[in-house]
Amino acid sequence: MTDSFASPISLNEIQLWDKMKEKKSMISLEVELTARCNNDCSHCYVNLPADDVDSRKRELTLDEIETAADEAMELGTMWCLITGGEPLLREDFSDIYLTLKKKGLLVSVFTNACLLREEHVELFRRYPPRDIEVTVYGVTKQTYEHITRKKGSFETFKQGLDLLLDARIKVRLKTMAMKSNLHEIEEIAKFCRERTKDFFRFDPFLQLRHDGNELRNQLIRSERLSPQEIVALERSDPARFNALEIQCQKLSNHDSDLHCHHIIHCGAGRGSLSLSHDAKIHLCSSLYDPNCIYDFRSGSLTDAYTKFVPKIRMIDSGNQEFLQRCHICSLINLCMWCPARAHLEVGNMDGFVDYFCQVARARAEAMGITVSIPG
Amino acid sequence: MEEKVKLDEIYIPSQDVVVRQIEDEMIIIPVASGIGNMEDELYTVNKNGKAIMKLLDGKNSLQDIVAELSEKYDAPPGELERDTIGFVQELFKRRLLVRV
């Protein structure tokens, strides 16, 4: 016996990932603790009122979360994302967080930070999260509260964020880019970059509601940026724009995919699963096609991952419009299209979404790519 | 001054770490703060370390572990002793192991 015994290693250096990918292990689990939220953001695809009794009754229990986590860990899971709604609305948030942490999971939390209190910070200080992601909707009270539609939320957000930053908890900041904050987006980026050195991202894609609420969907659509606005925003961030270009070059020749008619070619259900607040298992947090949802309360996460998901990933499209259009489009990697989003937009996983196509074309044009899009 | 581990002592993984075996890798995951000094730090344990780690059950002293290893490995007892002490010393210093 010789040499050194235990080596500190950062996550991205670990050699295990290749093996796990090869064996199709489940690497991460997303747990949506609640669909309820203290805010009422106009663009949100999930939020229900904080006092929604029916939704609360359906929420995952701590025992169920623990069972799911145990199963996920048996399948290899190392990461767990806690999200919502607003996860801090759960009175047992600390118990859930600590349970997952003490199992050895690397836990990330998505929160709006408005409900953060000293006790949460103390918990995070003692048991550090992998990271906490906070969305910055605006950096003025007017913009922030126009989006959250909750009076006083800007002040509570700032207090919560300061608590985290003062305690040196690893925080990542992000924003959703939309009509209501577009005028402030540079200030938001500055605000975020001043507070977190290594990370800031914006997302220009506003997803439609999981519950299909048409009134709320109208609000979401009204907040969406135009393709030109999205491209202008992306071009203002050279690193992001370059990443898009590289992605396009690297993945647009997906020849092997063209010969099969499977609808799902993305990573949905491959290496991760999403457990929604009402104990339903989804291949990804956006995939709400009823045929692709597994009831955790009637089965098990292991069964979902090892038996249900592979079947779903084998579903073929018989939609000629899809097969002759999006499926073979060389701009697919510049497009916001994916089966989950298509289902939310038009009710079919293999549906065509004009808005997405327009964004892809605008991005291609900005990159100087001249391609004739099928259809 | 560094506290030296001794052969007649018993060590176990700290309550603030979780030891996981994933595929053929043994990984030590710090759960609480104060262990490790870089972001996302985990610890991978090499083959020799794994053999020792599996014997840190709260009953075996380090001397017991050396004796057990000497039945399994064709290595001089002095080397096994050095390795066991070295391994435990390294992890004890990082607070991944605690003395019982």
Interface residues (C-beta under 8 A of the other chain):
Chain A: M1 T2 D3 S4 F5 A6 S7 P8 I9 S10 L11 N12 I14 Q15 L16 K19 M20 K23 S25 M73 G76 M78 K101 K102 K103 G104 L106 R125 R126 Y127 P128 R130 K170
Chain B: V17 V18 V19 R20 I22 E23 E25 I27 I28 I29 V31 A32 S33 G36 M38 E39 D40 E41 L42 Y43 T44 V45 N46 N48 G49 A51 I52 L69 Y73 A75 E79 L80 D83 G86 F87 E90 L91 R94 L96
